Amino acid sequence: MEEAPAPENGKGPDPRAAAEAVGKYLGLTQDQAHAWGDILKATGDAIHPIGDQIRDKEKALHDLLGTSNPSTASVGQLVVDIKNLRGQIDGLLQQGATQFIALLTADQKAKLDGVRAAAPICPVVPAFAFLHLL
C-alpha cells in the first residue's frame, strides 16, 4: 500500500497525493476518480467559509482572554460557537465520505472495509517493522 507523501510544510499528508494513493489502492475508474474529485471540491468549498468563521472566533476568544476581566458569558459563547462550527465541518466531511462510498463497487467497498479494519493496528506497525517482525 502506498503512503501519501507529506507536503513541504510538514503538516500531514498532501491531500492530492492522499487522494491519488486511495484511488490507486481502491482501483478507481477515471469516472469514479472524476466524481470523487467533484465531491472533494464541493466539500472543501463548503468547509472553507466555516474554517474562516472558526479562525475569526478563535482570534476573538484569544483577544478576549487577553483582556484584564473577560466576560465568562462571552468566552463561553465563543467556545460553544467554535464547537458547533467544528461539528458542521465534521458533518460535511461525513457527507462527503458517504457520497464517495456510494461511488464504489462491491469489491472496492470490501477493500475499504479491510483498510478500516486494519486502521486500529496501524500505530504499532512501525514498531513491528523496526524489530524486523514484518
Residue pairs with C-beta under 8 A, 6 or more apart in sequence:
1 21
1 25
2 21
2 24
2 25
3 13
3 21
4 13
4 14
4 17
4 18
4 20
4 21
5 13
5 14
5 17
6 12
6 13
6 14
7 13
7 14
15 40
19 36
19 37
19 40
23 32
23 33
23 36
25 111
25 115
26 104
26 108
26 111
26 112
27 107
27 108
27 111
28 36
28 103
28 108
32 103
32 104
35 103
36 100
36 103
39 96
39 99
39 100
39 103
40 96
42 96
43 92
43 93
43 95
43 96
46 92
47 89
47 92
47 93
50 85
50 88
50 89
50 92
51 89
53 85
54 82
54 85
54 86
54 89
57 78
57 81
57 82
57 85
58 82
60 78
61 75
61 78
61 79
61 82
64 70
64 71
64 74
64 75
64 78
65 75
101 109
101 112
104 112
125 134
128 134
